[in-house]
Amino acid sequence: MLCEIFEMHKEPIAHNPQNIRVVHSVFPFGLCHASDTSSFDSLANRSSIDRKRHSEMDMTRRVTRNQNDDVASTSKTIKTDDVRPWSYLNHDMLLLVMMQLGVIDFIAFSGVCKSWRSVALSNRKSFMASKPPMLTRISGRLHMDKKFHIDDHEGRKFKTIIPHSVDWYNEGLTSCYMILFRFNTKEYRLVNPITRHEFIFPPIPWETDYGSRSVLVFSPSISKMVFVVLAQKQIWFSIADEGTWNHVSSFDLKYCRDLHVFKGKIYTVDTNNFNLCEFRLNPEPKVTLLETKNLPEDPRILLPQLVSCGENLYVMGSSVYAEKFNVFKLDFGKMEWVDFEDTRDVCGFFLSEEDYSAAVKPELWADPWSHYEAYDIDNGGEHEKILFSAIRGWYFPHECENVNLIEES
C-alpha cells in the first residue's frame, strides 16, 4: 500500500523491495544500507529541497490525446488547479493507511514529508504496540561496526549500522536497547537501533562476568533511567548520567539467574529451588526472598528465565536446544507454581538463544500476522502451537515505547 502511495507521490523513494539502498536512505530513525552513512538531518534537508522544487512546479497540467485516423488529430486540455501535494492528504486517511503498514514501511512513511512525519511520531506508540515480533540478528566482528538486522513477518530483510560500535561486544537487548560491552574499558553502552538514542554507563567495578544479566528501568522518584545488572552474585545498578555503580551486598544471589521487570518490580529466579528474589531500588536498595512451592522436583527447565504477559508471571527455559520445554505460571496468592496446562491463559512464548524472550498476547502473533513456525510446549495440555523458537534473536515492537517503570513505595 505504501509503495503505491510513493509511486503516485513522485517523491524519490523506491517502491521496489529489492532496491534496499534507496528505501533505507529515507529512514529517519537510523535504518540505512551498509554503504549509506548519511545522517537524518542531511536527508531531511534533501527532502526539503525536493518539496520546494515540487511546490514551484506549475499546478496546471496538459493532457494531450492524439488520435490519428488518417484524417486529423485532436487535443484536449484539462485544468487541474485543485491538485495538491500528497503532504496535504487528510489526517484521518493518513492515519488509516499508516496503521496498516509494517514496521519497516512505517519508518519509510515517516520520512516522506513533515506532515507525514508528524502523524507518525504522534501515533508511534499505538502503532508499535500493535505490531508482531520480528526476527533480529546482530552481525559484525569485534573490529567492525555492528549491523542490526531485522526480518519482518513477511520475510523482508533490512539492516542498520550501529555507529562507533567497533570493539563493543553485544550482550542482548533490554526494552529494545542493544546492550553493548567493551572489555578494554569495561563500559556498558545501550543503543536503540531504531532511534539511535543511547546511554553510556561507567566502567564496572566487578570482574567481567560472562553470565551477567541486565535490565533498563525508569525511576519516577529521580526521573532518570537506571541500568540494573546481576553479576558476581550481586545486583548492581547505575543511574544515568551519575557515573557511579552501587550494589546490594546483604544478599547472596549465587544461584540466581535472569532479571525481569513485572508490575513495577524487578525479579530474579533461583535456579536451584525456583524461589524468587525481588529487588527494590527506593526508598532503600533492597533484595527480598520470596519462597515458592509446588514445582516438580524435575521441572525440566533448562536455564530458567522469567517472562510475563498482562497480569501473569511465568518461568520457562531459555535454551532452544532443550529436549523438553515447560512453562509454569506463578500464583501470587498461594506463592506456588502452576503447570501451564492447568491454566486458561492465552499467550505465545517467543524463545531466543540471545537471552531476550517474551510472552506475547495472541493478537500480536495469531493469524494472519504470524508466518513463523510454531511448536507445542510439553506441559501445555490443550494449548497448542504457542512456542516460537529462534536461534537468532527476537525484536518486540510493542515493548519499544513502554518504559520499564519501577514501583517505589
C-alpha positions in Angstrom: 0.0 0.0 0.0 2.7 2.5 0.9 4.6 1.6 -2.3 1.6 2.7 -4.3 1.4 6.0 -2.4 5.1 6.6 -3.1 4.6 5.9 -6.8 1.8 8.4 -7.1 3.6 11.0 -4.9 6.5 11.0 -7.3 9.0 11.6 -4.5 12.4 10.0 -5.0 11.5 6.9 -2.9 11.9 3.5 -4.3 8.9 1.1 -4.2 10.9 -1.9 -5.4 11.7 -4.1 -2.3 15.0 -5.1 -4.0 16.2 -1.5 -4.1 17.2 -1.5 -0.5 19.7 1.3 -0.8 17.1 3.8 -1.8 14.4 2.7 0.6 16.9 2.7 3.5 18.2 6.2 2.7 14.9 7.8 3.7 14.6 6.1 7.1 14.5 8.8 9.7 15.2 6.6 12.7 18.6 5.2 11.7 18.0 2.3 9.3 20.3 2.5 6.3 22.1 0.5 3.7 25.6 -0.7 4.6 27.2 1.9 2.3 24.8 4.8 3.3 26.0 6.6 6.5 24.1 9.8 5.9 22.5 11.4 8.9 18.8 12.1 9.1 19.4 15.8 9.1 21.1 15.7 5.7 18.3 13.5 4.4 15.7 15.9 5.8 17.5 18.8 4.0 17.4 17.0 0.7 13.7 16.2 1.2 13.1 19.9 1.9 14.8 20.9 -1.3 12.7 18.4 -3.2 9.5 19.6 -1.7 10.4 23.2 -2.6 11.1 22.2 -6.1 7.7 20.4 -6.4 5.8 23.3 -4.8 7.3 25.7 -7.5 6.0 23.5 -10.3 3.0 24.7 -12.3 -0.1 23.1 -11.0 -1.8 23.1 -14.4 -1.2 20.0 -16.4 -1.9 19.4 -20.1 -3.1 16.1 -21.2 -2.9 15.7 -25.0 -4.5 12.9 -26.8 -3.5 12.3 -30.3 -5.9 10.3 -32.4 -4.5 9.6 -35.9 -7.3 8.3 -38.1 -5.5 9.4 -41.3 -7.8 12.4 -41.3 -6.9 14.7 -38.4 -5.6 14.9 -34.9 -7.3 16.4 -31.8 -6.0 17.6 -28.5 -7.8 18.2 -25.2 -6.6 20.3 -22.2 -7.7 19.5 -18.7 -7.0 22.1 -15.9 -6.1 20.6 -12.6 -5.6 23.7 -10.5 -7.1 21.9 -7.4 -4.4 19.2 -7.3 -2.4 19.4 -4.1 0.8 17.5 -3.0 0.4 14.2 -1.1 1.6 16.0 2.0 -1.9 17.7 2.1 -3.7 14.3 2.4 -6.4 14.2 5.0 -5.0 13.4 8.5 -7.6 10.6 9.2 -6.8 9.0 5.8 -3.1 9.2 6.6 -3.6 7.5 9.9 -5.7 4.8 8.4 -3.1 4.0 5.8 -0.2 4.2 8.4 -1.8 1.7 10.8 -1.9 -0.9 8.1 1.8 -0.8 7.4 4.6 -3.0 8.8 7.3 -1.5 10.9 9.8 -1.1 8.1 7.2 0.7 5.9 6.2 2.8 8.8 9.8 4.1 9.1 9.9 4.9 5.5 6.4 6.5 5.7 7.6 9.0 8.3 10.4 10.2 6.1 8.2 11.3 3.2 7.5 14.9 4.4 7.0 16.9 7.6 3.2 16.3 7.8 3.6 12.6 7.4 6.4 12.5 9.9 4.2 14.4 12.4 1.5 11.9 12.1 4.0 9.0 12.5 5.6 10.5 15.6 2.4 11.4 17.3 1.0 7.9 16.8 4.2 5.9 17.1 3.3 4.3 20.5 0.0 3.0 19.4 1.5 1.8 16.1 4.3 -0.1 17.7 2.0 -1.6 20.3 0.0 -3.3 17.6 2.9 -5.0 15.7 4.1 -8.6 16.0 7.6 -9.7 17.0 10.3 -9.6 14.4 13.4 -11.7 13.9 16.7 -10.0 14.5 20.4 -10.7 14.2 23.5 -8.7 15.1 26.5 -9.2 12.9 29.9 -7.7 12.6 33.3 -8.8 14.1 34.8 -7.2 17.1 36.9 -4.8 15.0 34.0 -3.8 12.8 30.8 -1.7 13.4 27.9 -3.9 14.3 24.9 -4.3 12.0 21.5 -4.8 13.4 19.3 -6.9 11.0 15.5 -7.0 11.1 13.3 -9.6 9.3 9.6 -8.8 9.4 6.8 -11.3 9.4 6.7 -11.2 5.6 10.3 -12.2 5.3 11.6 -8.8 4.2 15.2 -8.1 5.4 16.6 -4.8 6.4 19.6 -3.7 8.4 21.0 -0.7 10.2 24.6 0.1 11.2 25.4 0.9 14.8 27.9 3.8 14.6 31.1 3.7 16.6 30.5 0.1 17.7 34.0 -1.2 16.9 35.4 -3.2 19.9 31.9 -3.4 21.5 30.5 -6.8 22.3 26.8 -7.5 22.1 25.1 -8.9 25.2 21.5 -8.9 24.1 18.5 -6.5 24.3 16.5 -4.7 27.0 13.5 -2.6 26.3 14.6 -2.5 22.6 18.0 -1.2 23.5 21.1 -3.2 22.4 23.3 -3.9 25.4 27.0 -3.4 24.3 30.0 -4.0 26.5 33.6 -3.0 25.8 36.2 -5.2 27.5 39.2 -2.9 27.4 37.3 0.0 29.1 34.7 -2.2 31.0 31.9 0.2 29.9 28.3 -0.5 29.1 26.6 1.2 26.2 22.9 0.9 25.5 21.8 1.9 22.0 18.3 1.9 20.5 19.0 0.7 16.9 15.8 2.4 15.6 16.0 5.8 17.2 19.8 5.8 17.7 19.3 7.1 21.3 21.9 5.8 23.7 23.2 5.7 27.2 26.8 5.3 28.3 27.5 3.8 31.8 30.8 4.0 33.7 33.4 1.2 33.9 32.1 -1.7 36.1 33.8 -2.2 39.4 33.5 -6.0 39.3 35.3 -8.7 37.4 33.9 -9.3 34.0 31.1 -11.9 34.2 30.0 -13.6 31.0 26.8 -14.8 32.7 25.6 -11.4 33.8 22.0 -10.3 33.1 20.7 -6.8 32.9 17.6 -4.6 32.5 17.0 -0.9 31.9 14.3 0.7 34.1 12.9 4.2 34.8 12.8 5.6 38.4 9.9 8.1 38.8 11.4 9.5 42.1 14.5 10.7 40.3 13.1 10.9 36.8 16.1 9.0 35.4 16.8 5.7 33.7 18.6 3.1 35.8 20.7 0.2 34.4 20.5 -2.9 36.7 22.9 -5.8 36.3 23.0 -9.2 38.0 26.7 -10.1 38.2 29.2 -11.7 40.6 26.4 -12.9 42.9 25.1 -9.4 43.5 22.7 -6.8 42.0 24.5 -3.7 40.7 22.9 -0.5 39.4 24.0 2.7 37.8 21.8 5.8 37.4 22.1 7.5 34.0 24.5 10.5 33.9 25.7 10.0 37.5 28.8 8.0 36.6 28.8 5.6 39.5 27.9 2.0 40.4 26.2 0.8 43.6 25.2 -2.7 44.7 23.2 -4.6 47.3 25.7 -6.5 49.4 23.4 -8.1 52.0 22.1 -10.9 49.9 23.9 -13.8 48.1 22.5 -14.4 44.6 24.9 -17.2 43.8 22.3 -19.4 42.0 20.1 -16.6 40.7 19.7 -16.1 37.0 17.9 -13.5 34.8 16.3 -10.2 35.6 12.8 -9.3 34.7 10.5 -6.3 35.4 6.9 -7.2 36.3 4.3 -4.8 37.7 6.9 -2.2 38.6 9.2 -4.7 40.5 12.5 -6.4 39.4 12.7 -10.1 39.9 15.3 -12.8 39.6 14.8 -16.6 39.9 16.9 -19.1 41.9 17.9 -22.0 39.6 18.1 -24.5 42.5 14.6 -24.2 44.0 12.9 -21.6 41.8 12.3 -19.2 44.6 12.1 -15.6 43.5 14.1 -12.6 44.7 12.5 -9.2 44.5 14.7 -6.1 44.1 13.6 -2.6 45.1 15.6 0.5 44.3 13.8 3.0 46.5 13.5 4.2 49.2 16.4 1.9 50.0 18.0 -0.6 47.7 16.8 -4.0 49.0 16.5 -7.6 47.9 13.7 -9.7 49.4 13.5 -13.5 49.2 10.1 -14.8 48.0 9.7 -18.6 48.7 7.7 -20.5 46.2 6.4 -24.1 46.2 4.6 -26.8 44.1 7.2 -27.0 41.4 8.0 -30.6 40.4 11.4 -32.0 41.6 12.5 -32.1 38.0 10.6 -29.3 36.1 12.7 -29.9 33.0 13.5 -26.3 32.7 17.0 -25.7 31.2 18.5 -22.3 32.1 15.3 -20.8 33.6 14.2 -17.3 32.8 11.2 -15.1 33.7 8.7 -13.7 31.2 5.3 -12.0 31.7 2.1 -11.3 29.8 -0.5 -9.0 31.2 -1.1 -9.9 34.8 0.8 -13.1 34.8 4.4 -14.1 35.5 5.9 -17.3 34.1 9.1 -19.2 34.4 10.4 -21.1 31.3 13.7 -22.4 29.8 16.0 -20.2 27.8 17.6 -22.7 25.5 16.3 -23.5 22.1 18.3 -26.8 22.2 16.4 -28.2 25.3 14.8 -31.6 24.8 11.8 -30.6 26.8 10.2 -27.2 27.1 7.9 -26.5 30.0 6.2 -23.3 31.3 4.9 -22.6 34.8 2.8 -19.7 36.0 3.2 -18.2 39.4 0.1 -17.9 41.6 1.0 -14.9 43.7 -1.9 -15.6 46.2 -0.6 -19.1 47.1 3.0 -18.4 46.0 3.1 -21.6 44.1 4.0 -22.5 40.5 1.1 -23.8 38.4 1.5 -26.2 35.5 0.7 -24.3 32.3 -1.8 -26.9 31.2 -3.9 -26.2 34.3 -4.2 -22.5 33.3 -6.6 -20.9 30.9 -4.0 -18.3 29.8 -3.8 -17.5 26.2 -0.4 -16.2 25.1 2.6 -17.1 22.9 6.1 -17.7 24.1 8.9 -16.4 21.9 12.2 -18.1 22.8 15.6 -16.9 21.7 19.1 -18.0 22.3 20.0 -14.3 22.6 18.5 -14.2 26.1 15.7 -11.9 25.2 12.5 -13.8 25.2 8.9 -12.8 25.9 5.4 -13.9 26.4 3.1 -12.1 23.9 -0.6 -11.7 23.8 -2.2 -13.6 20.8 -3.5 -10.6 18.9 0.1 -9.8 18.0 1.1 -13.2 16.6 -2.1 -15.1 15.7 -3.2 -15.4 12.1 -2.9 -13.6 9.7 0.2 -12.0 11.2 2.2 -14.9 12.2 4.3 -16.6 9.5 6.7 -18.1 12.0 6.8 -21.8 12.7 5.1 -22.7 16.0 5.6 -25.6 18.3 3.8 -27.2 21.3 5.1 -26.8 24.8 5.5 -30.1 26.6 3.2 -29.2 29.6 0.8 -27.2 27.5 -2.1 -29.6 27.5 -4.7 -28.3 25.1 -2.6 -25.2 24.4 -1.2 -26.0 21.0 1.4 -24.3 18.9 2.2 -21.4 21.2 6.0 -21.7 21.2 8.0 -19.7 18.7 11.7 -20.6 18.8 14.6 -18.9 17.1 18.3 -19.4 17.4 18.6 -15.8 16.4 17.0 -13.0 18.5 13.5 -11.5 18.6 12.7 -7.8 18.5 9.4 -6.8 20.1 8.0 -3.6 18.7 5.3 -3.5 21.4 8.0 -3.0 24.0 9.8 -0.2 22.3 7.5 2.6 23.6 6.9 1.1 27.0 9.4 2.1 29.6 10.1 -0.4 32.4 8.6 1.8 35.1 9.6 0.6 38.6 7.3 0.9 41.6 8.7 3.0 44.5 6.8 2.9 47.8 
